[in-house]
Amino acid sequence: MATRGVPFTIPSSPASQKGRREMLKIISACAALLVASALVVPTVSQAAESSSIRVSYADLNLASKVGQRTLERRIHGAARTVCEIEDSKELALAAAASGCRSDAVARAKPAYEAAVAGARRGTVTVLDAAALIVTAQ
């Protein structure tokens, strides 16, 4: 029973306080796990997507070293664009971005070499076809 003006409280035992602490630990761990998974999901979904960009060389003379270097710079720039992973201080993300860029450049290399060989032979390329695709996976 309660006396007037003083609420009736059940004294809590040390066992029930310990149970509350354990429950708070579990809730905190679940919340941390939820936050961590929310941060990882965008990275995984970005990795699962494949993106590509068209790199034009219609304005370049690929028979010249200057034109070839310019196209190489464009390919590397496109690789940075398609392999954009949020800049982070985390080594794992930096390594993943670097690997993606290297792979994208390597996949574009056969098209680059074919374009340079065509320019050396004097092959005519229609303006819209004077492009290659840089793809990230």
N, CA, C and O of each residue as an XYZ file, in Angstrom:
548
protein
N       0.825     -1.182      0.000
C       0.000      0.000      0.000
C       0.866      1.241      0.000
O       2.039      1.222      0.370
N       0.244      2.307     -0.425
C       0.972      3.568     -0.474
C       0.437      4.498      0.591
O      -0.754      4.521      0.900
N       1.342      5.247      1.129
C       0.909      6.273      2.068
C       0.609      7.517      1.263
O       1.020      7.645      0.110
N      -0.110      8.430      1.884
C      -0.493      9.631      1.154
C       0.718     10.414      0.679
O       1.621     10.737      1.450
N       0.707     10.719     -0.652
C       1.754     11.550     -1.226
C       3.030     10.800     -1.554
O       3.881     11.347     -2.255
N       3.203      9.593     -1.089
C       4.420      8.834     -1.390
C       4.004      7.615     -2.209
O       3.245      6.771     -1.732
N       4.501      7.527     -3.436
C       4.119      6.381     -4.257
C       4.739      5.100     -3.712
O       5.801      5.096     -3.089
N       4.044      4.050     -3.972
C       4.495      2.742     -3.527
C       5.452      2.175     -4.570
O       5.082      2.049     -5.738
N       6.649      1.837     -4.180
C       7.624      1.253     -5.101
C       8.079     -0.084     -4.555
O       8.188     -0.303     -3.349
N       8.334     -0.954     -5.494
C       8.845     -2.256     -5.109
C      10.364     -2.147     -5.120
O      10.945     -1.758     -6.133
N      10.986     -2.469     -4.060
C      12.447     -2.374     -4.062
C      13.014     -3.366     -5.086
O      12.630     -4.534     -5.132
N      13.941     -2.856     -5.903
C      14.505     -3.726     -6.922
C      15.674     -4.503     -6.345
O      16.498     -3.992     -5.586
N      15.699     -5.713     -6.731
C      16.752     -6.579     -6.229
C      17.978     -6.454     -7.118
O      17.851     -6.023     -8.264
N      19.146     -6.810     -6.639
C      20.347     -6.755     -7.462
C      20.227     -7.647     -8.703
O      20.808     -7.337     -9.743
N      19.495     -8.726     -8.602
C      19.325     -9.622     -9.739
C      18.559     -8.932    -10.868
O      18.906     -9.101    -12.036
N      17.522     -8.157    -10.538
C      16.764     -7.477    -11.590
C      17.570     -6.341    -12.193
O      17.428     -6.073    -13.386
N      18.396     -5.673    -11.435
C      19.273     -4.631    -11.982
C      20.297     -5.238    -12.940
O      20.610     -4.654    -13.977
N      20.810     -6.399    -12.588
C      21.766     -7.083    -13.454
C      21.082     -7.483    -14.770
O      21.675     -7.375    -15.843
N      19.852     -7.936    -14.676
C      19.097     -8.303    -15.867
C      18.878     -7.108    -16.775
O      18.954     -7.239    -17.996
N      18.610     -5.952    -16.202
C      18.428     -4.734    -17.000
C      19.727     -4.357    -17.709
O      19.713     -3.983    -18.882
N      20.847     -4.455    -16.996
C      22.139     -4.141    -17.610
C      22.431     -5.083    -18.779
O      22.919     -4.659    -19.827
N      22.128     -6.348    -18.584
C      22.354     -7.322    -19.653
C      21.460     -7.007    -20.857
O      21.896     -7.113    -22.003
N      20.227     -6.624    -20.594
C      19.297     -6.271    -21.667
C      19.806     -5.041    -22.419
O      19.736     -4.998    -23.647
N      20.315     -4.047    -21.700
C      20.860     -2.854    -22.352
C      22.076     -3.192    -23.203
O      22.262     -2.611    -24.272
N      22.902     -4.120    -22.744
C      24.061     -4.546    -23.527
C      23.606     -5.190    -24.832
O      24.174     -4.923    -25.891
N      22.600     -6.022    -24.757
C      22.085     -6.700    -25.954
C      21.491     -5.691    -26.922
O      21.739     -5.764    -28.126
N      20.713     -4.757    -26.409
C      20.108     -3.730    -27.261
C      21.189     -2.875    -27.912
O      21.095     -2.554    -29.096
N      22.217     -2.505    -27.146
C      23.313     -1.702    -27.696
C      24.051     -2.460    -28.790
O      24.399     -1.885    -29.821
N      24.289     -3.743    -28.570
C      24.980     -4.555    -29.572
C      24.148     -4.663    -30.848
O      24.686     -4.576    -31.952
N      22.855     -4.849    -30.700
C      21.970     -4.930    -31.875
C      21.952     -3.608    -32.638
O      21.961     -3.596    -33.869
N      21.926     -2.505    -31.909
C      21.928     -1.188    -32.555
C      23.235     -0.967    -33.311
O      23.224     -0.451    -34.428
N      24.351     -1.349    -32.713
C      25.645     -1.205    -33.382
C      25.708     -2.061    -34.645
O      26.231     -1.627    -35.671
N      25.177     -3.268    -34.564
C      25.153     -4.158    -35.721
C      24.288     -3.569    -36.834
O      24.656     -3.639    -38.007
N      23.163     -3.002    -36.483
C      22.272     -2.389    -37.462
C      22.953     -1.211    -38.163
O      22.864     -1.079    -39.383
N      23.627     -0.361    -37.399
C      24.323      0.790    -37.978
C      25.451      0.323    -38.894
O      25.624      0.859    -39.988
N      26.213     -0.667    -38.453
C      27.321     -1.174    -39.268
C      26.815     -1.771    -40.573
O      27.418     -1.557    -41.625
N      25.726     -2.510    -40.519
C      25.198     -3.112    -41.749
C      24.647     -2.042    -42.678
O      24.723     -2.196    -43.896
N      24.105     -0.982    -42.148
C      23.598      0.111    -42.982
C      24.740      0.811    -43.712
O      24.553      1.306    -44.824
N      25.914      0.854    -43.099
C      27.064      1.477    -43.744
C      27.682      0.574    -44.801
O      28.249      1.072    -45.774
N      27.587     -0.720    -44.637
C      28.197     -1.658    -45.571
C      27.318     -1.875    -46.800
O      27.851     -2.098    -47.887
N      26.028     -1.820    -46.672
C      25.117     -2.113    -47.775
C      25.378     -1.236    -48.996
O      25.418     -1.776    -50.101
N      25.562      0.100    -48.871
C      25.824      0.883    -50.076
C      27.110      0.458    -50.785
O      27.153      0.440    -52.015
N      28.144      0.120    -50.041
C      29.402     -0.309    -50.644
C      29.211     -1.598    -51.423
O      29.705     -1.722    -52.544
N      28.502     -2.556    -50.847
C      28.266     -3.827    -51.513
C      27.397     -3.624    -52.746
O      27.655     -4.226    -53.788
N      26.373     -2.786    -52.644
C      25.506     -2.572    -53.799
C      26.247     -1.834    -54.903
O      26.000     -2.090    -56.081
N      27.146     -0.929    -54.552
C      27.945     -0.250    -55.562
C      28.860     -1.241    -56.267
O      29.051     -1.164    -57.481
N      29.425     -2.172    -55.503
C      30.326     -3.155    -56.095
C      29.569     -4.091    -57.029
O      30.136     -4.562    -58.015
N      28.303     -4.369    -56.738
C      27.528     -5.285    -57.556
C      27.108     -4.637    -58.878
O      26.855     -5.337    -59.858
N      27.033     -3.321    -58.906
C      26.619     -2.626    -60.110
C      27.791     -2.526    -61.085
O      28.953     -2.462    -60.683
N      27.465     -2.514    -62.333
C      28.472     -2.306    -63.360
C      28.172     -0.970    -64.009
O      27.043     -0.724    -64.432
N      29.168     -0.106    -64.093
C      28.948      1.176    -64.738
C      29.998      1.362    -65.825
O      31.088      0.792    -65.762
N      29.654      2.156    -66.804
C      30.577      2.387    -67.909
C      30.452      3.824    -68.380
O      29.470      4.513    -68.103
N      31.467      4.250    -69.093
C      31.486      5.602    -69.634
C      32.115      5.555    -71.024
O      33.053      4.797    -71.273
N      31.593      6.358    -71.902
C      32.082      6.421    -73.287
C      33.203      7.457    -73.347
O      33.045      8.580    -72.868
N      34.332      7.073    -73.937
C      35.481      7.964    -74.066
C      35.721      8.213    -75.549
O      36.088      7.303    -76.293
N      35.511      9.437    -75.961
C      35.668      9.791    -77.370
C      37.118     10.137    -77.674
O      37.821     10.724    -76.851
N      37.548      9.764    -78.863
C      38.856     10.181    -79.354
C      38.727     10.766    -80.762
O      39.700     10.818    -81.514
N      37.526     11.200    -81.103
C      37.266     11.749    -82.439
C      38.112     12.987    -82.716
O      38.424     13.272    -83.873
N      38.485     13.722    -81.679
C      39.251     14.955    -81.852
C      40.761     14.732    -81.763
O      41.532     15.690    -81.816
N      41.189     13.473    -81.627
C      42.610     13.185    -81.425
C      43.246     12.556    -82.658
O      42.592     11.830    -83.406
N      44.521     12.844    -82.859
C      45.314     12.175    -83.880
C      46.066     11.051    -83.167
O      47.115     11.284    -82.567
N      45.526      9.831    -83.237
C      46.130      8.716    -82.518
C      47.397      8.188    -83.192
O      48.049      7.291    -82.656
N      47.750      8.723    -84.346
C      49.016      8.360    -84.966
C      50.172      9.094    -84.290
O      51.336      8.744    -84.487
N      49.845     10.113    -83.491
C      50.886     10.873    -82.787
C      50.946     10.447    -81.318
O      49.960     10.001    -80.731
N      52.140     10.604    -80.754
C      52.325     10.282    -79.324
C      51.464     11.189    -78.439
O      50.947     10.748    -77.413
N      51.314     12.435    -78.832
C      50.501     13.381    -78.051
C      49.053     12.906    -78.007
O      48.435     12.904    -76.942
N      48.511     12.507    -79.144
C      47.137     12.008    -79.190
C      46.971     10.739    -78.373
O      45.961     10.571    -77.691
N      47.948      9.845    -78.432
C      47.893      8.596    -77.666
C      47.917      8.875    -76.161
O      47.145      8.284    -75.406
N      48.811      9.781    -75.725
C      48.887     10.113    -74.288
C      47.594     10.783    -73.811
O      47.137     10.552    -72.692
N      47.020     11.609    -74.675
C      45.760     12.271    -74.314
C      44.656     11.237    -74.123
O      43.889     11.317    -73.163
N      44.573     10.269    -75.029
C      43.559      9.226    -74.883
C      43.820      8.379    -73.634
O      42.877      8.000    -72.940
N      45.073      8.084    -73.345
C      45.396      7.337    -72.115
C      44.932      8.099    -70.879
O      44.371      7.507    -69.958
N      45.164      9.410    -70.855
C      44.702     10.225    -69.713
C      43.177     10.194    -69.607
O      42.627     10.123    -68.508
N      42.499     10.247    -70.752
C      41.030     10.181    -70.742
C      40.555      8.828    -70.204
O      39.593      8.761    -69.440
N      41.230      7.761    -70.605
C      40.852      6.425    -70.123
C      41.045      6.342    -68.614
O      40.179      5.830    -67.905
N      42.169      6.840    -68.120
C      42.412      6.817    -66.664
C      41.396      7.690    -65.928
O      40.942      7.329    -64.843
N      41.041      8.825    -66.507
C      40.016      9.683    -65.896
C      38.660      8.995    -65.861
O      37.927      9.090    -64.877
N      38.335      8.300    -66.949
C      37.068      7.567    -66.994
C      37.075      6.431    -65.978
O      36.049      6.152    -65.358
N      38.215      5.776    -65.801
C      38.316      4.698    -64.806
C      38.101      5.248    -63.397
O      37.460      4.601    -62.569
N      38.632      6.438    -63.123
C      38.392      7.057    -61.808
C      36.908      7.363    -61.620
O      36.375      7.238    -60.517
N      36.248      7.763    -62.703
C      34.822      8.087    -62.621
C      33.965      6.849    -62.391
O      33.097      6.854    -61.518
N      34.196      5.789    -63.161
C      33.348      4.596    -63.032
C      33.677      3.788    -61.781
O      32.855      2.994    -61.323
N      34.857      3.981    -61.232
C      35.259      3.243    -60.023
C      35.227      4.138    -58.802
O      36.005      3.954    -57.866
N      34.340      5.091    -58.812
C      34.270      6.021    -57.699
C      33.710      5.313    -56.471
O      32.549      4.903    -56.440
N      34.541      5.186    -55.491
C      34.146      4.688    -54.177
C      34.465      5.843    -53.255
O      35.557      6.410    -53.311
N      33.528      6.188    -52.419
C      33.719      7.354    -51.568
C      35.122      7.366    -50.993
O      35.584      6.381    -50.416
N      35.802      8.518    -51.162
C      37.150      8.617    -50.628
C      37.108      8.386    -49.129
O      36.344      9.011    -48.394
N      37.937      7.485    -48.716
C      37.952      7.111    -47.321
C      39.381      6.847    -46.918
O      40.239      6.550    -47.749
N      39.615      6.958    -45.661
C      40.938      6.655    -45.120
C      41.116      5.153    -44.933
O      42.210      4.686    -44.618
N      40.032      4.394    -45.130
C      40.109      2.953    -44.934
C      40.903      2.326    -46.060
O      40.624      2.558    -47.237
N      41.888      1.535    -45.693
C      42.753      0.906    -46.682
C      41.999     -0.064    -47.576
O      42.312     -0.179    -48.762
N      41.016     -0.760    -47.033
C      40.259     -1.731    -47.831
C      39.514     -1.036    -48.972
O      39.504     -1.534    -50.098
N      38.895      0.101    -48.691
C      38.180      0.835    -49.739
C      39.145      1.432    -50.758
O      38.870      1.425    -51.958
N      40.268      1.944    -50.283
C      41.263      2.506    -51.194
C      41.820      1.418    -52.105
O      42.017      1.649    -53.298
N      42.072      0.240    -51.553
C      42.588     -0.871    -52.353
C      41.540     -1.338    -53.365
O      41.877     -1.664    -54.504
N      40.277     -1.372    -52.954
C      39.205     -1.783    -53.868
C      39.074     -0.792    -55.021
O      38.908     -1.198    -56.172
N      39.148      0.495    -54.722
C      39.055      1.514    -55.775
C      40.234      1.417    -56.730
O      40.065      1.519    -57.945
N      41.421      1.221    -56.186
C      42.617      1.106    -57.023
C      42.539     -0.130    -57.924
O      42.878     -0.065    -59.106
N      42.096     -1.240    -57.365
C      41.945     -2.459    -58.156
C      40.906     -2.305    -59.251
O      41.103     -2.767    -60.375
N      39.806     -1.659    -58.923
C      38.745     -1.416    -59.905
C      39.275     -0.563    -61.053
O      39.011     -0.854    -62.220
N      40.018      0.485    -60.724
C      40.563      1.368    -61.759
C      41.547      0.623    -62.657
O      41.524      0.778    -63.878
N      42.409     -0.186    -62.046
C      43.375     -0.955    -62.844
C      42.664     -1.916    -63.780
O      43.041     -2.049    -64.944
N      41.628     -2.591    -63.272
C      40.863     -3.520    -64.102
C      40.149     -2.797    -65.240
O      40.112     -3.292    -66.366
N      39.584     -1.630    -64.948
C      38.862     -0.870    -65.975
C      39.817     -0.432    -67.087
O      39.477     -0.511    -68.267
N      41.004      0.026    -66.709
C      41.997      0.434    -67.704
C      42.430     -0.780    -68.528
O      42.569     -0.685    -69.748
N      42.644     -1.917    -67.866
C      43.053     -3.133    -68.573
C      41.976     -3.602    -69.554
O      42.299     -4.071    -70.645
N      40.698     -3.479    -69.176
C      39.618     -3.877    -70.082
C      39.513     -2.942    -71.289
O      39.067     -3.362    -72.356
N      39.917     -1.684    -71.132
C      39.856     -0.721    -72.231
C      41.083     -0.820    -73.147
O      41.065     -0.301    -74.263
N      42.137     -1.475    -72.684
C      43.396     -1.521    -73.439
C      43.260     -2.130    -74.839
O      43.825     -1.566    -75.776
N      42.545     -3.246    -75.040
C      42.418     -3.770    -76.408
C      41.755     -2.774    -77.372
O      42.164     -2.667    -78.528
N      40.750     -2.061    -76.908
C      40.092     -1.065    -77.760
C      41.045      0.100    -78.046
O      41.066      0.635    -79.154
N      41.824      0.482    -77.048
C      42.825      1.545    -77.226
C      43.849      1.128    -78.279
O      44.155      1.888    -79.198
N      44.374     -0.091    -78.134
C      45.386     -0.572    -79.079
C      44.832     -0.691    -80.496
O      45.527     -0.399    -81.470
N      43.577     -1.122    -80.602
C      42.949     -1.223    -81.927
C      42.778      0.163    -82.551
O      42.979      0.330    -83.754
N      42.412      1.147    -81.747
C      42.231      2.506    -82.262
C      43.564      3.093    -82.721
O      43.634      3.743    -83.764
N      44.627      2.862    -81.933
C      45.951      3.374    -82.316
C      46.437      2.666    -83.582
O      46.968      3.309    -84.487
N      46.259      1.352    -83.646
C      46.671      0.605    -84.845
C      45.909      1.091    -86.078
O      46.487      1.227    -87.156
N      44.630      1.346    -85.917
C      43.828      1.863    -87.031
C      44.316      3.223    -87.489
O      44.348      3.508    -88.686
N      44.692      4.059    -86.543
C      45.190      5.396    -86.897
C      46.528      5.299    -87.620
O      46.789      6.074    -88.539
N      47.372      4.364    -87.220
C      48.678      4.191    -87.878
C      48.518      3.676    -89.305
O      49.304      4.015    -90.190
N      47.488      2.851    -89.520
C      47.216      2.328    -90.873
C      46.486      3.342    -91.735
O      46.362      3.155    -92.946
N      46.002      4.414    -91.122
C      45.271      5.428    -91.862
C      43.812      5.068    -92.061
O      43.162      5.582    -92.971
N      43.289      4.184    -91.212
C      41.886      3.784    -91.302
C      40.997      4.964    -90.935
O      41.257      5.671    -89.961
N      39.955      5.169    -91.715
C      39.008      6.248    -91.446
C      37.964      5.743    -90.463
O      37.398      4.665    -90.644
N      37.713      6.533    -89.416
C      36.707      6.192    -88.413
C      35.650      7.286    -88.397
O      35.968      8.469    -88.272
N      34.413      6.887    -88.522
C      33.307      7.843    -88.458
C      33.276      8.441    -87.057
O      33.537      7.745    -86.076
N      32.957      9.733    -86.963
C      33.057     10.448    -85.693
C      32.343      9.753    -84.537
O      32.919      9.642    -83.455
N      31.124      9.287    -84.726
C      30.400      8.645    -83.629
C      31.051      7.333    -83.191
O      30.909      6.922    -82.039
N      31.761      6.680    -84.103
C      32.397      5.411    -83.778
C      33.776      5.612    -83.151
O      34.373      4.655    -82.658
N      34.281      6.826    -83.163
C      35.602      7.097    -82.620
C      35.531      7.247    -81.102
O      35.779      8.320    -80.550
N      35.187      6.148    -80.450
C      35.079      6.151    -78.993
C      35.286      4.740    -78.495
O      35.108      3.771    -79.233
N      35.661      4.636    -77.244
C      35.758      3.336    -76.594
C      35.030      3.422    -75.267
O      34.739      4.512    -74.773
N      34.740      2.269    -74.697
C      33.963      2.211    -73.471
C      34.863      1.737    -72.326
O      35.554      0.725    -72.443
N      34.844      2.480    -71.226
C      35.559      2.087    -70.016
C      34.505      1.605    -69.041
O      33.561      2.326    -68.722
N      34.675      0.367    -68.567
C      33.662     -0.259    -67.717
C      34.264     -0.694    -66.391
O      35.390     -1.187    -66.333
N      33.493     -0.503    -65.328
C      33.871     -0.997    -63.997
C      32.892     -2.095    -63.599
O      31.702     -2.022    -63.905
N      33.398     -3.095    -62.925
C      32.528     -4.173    -62.453
C      32.758     -4.446    -60.999
O      32.113     -5.324    -60.426
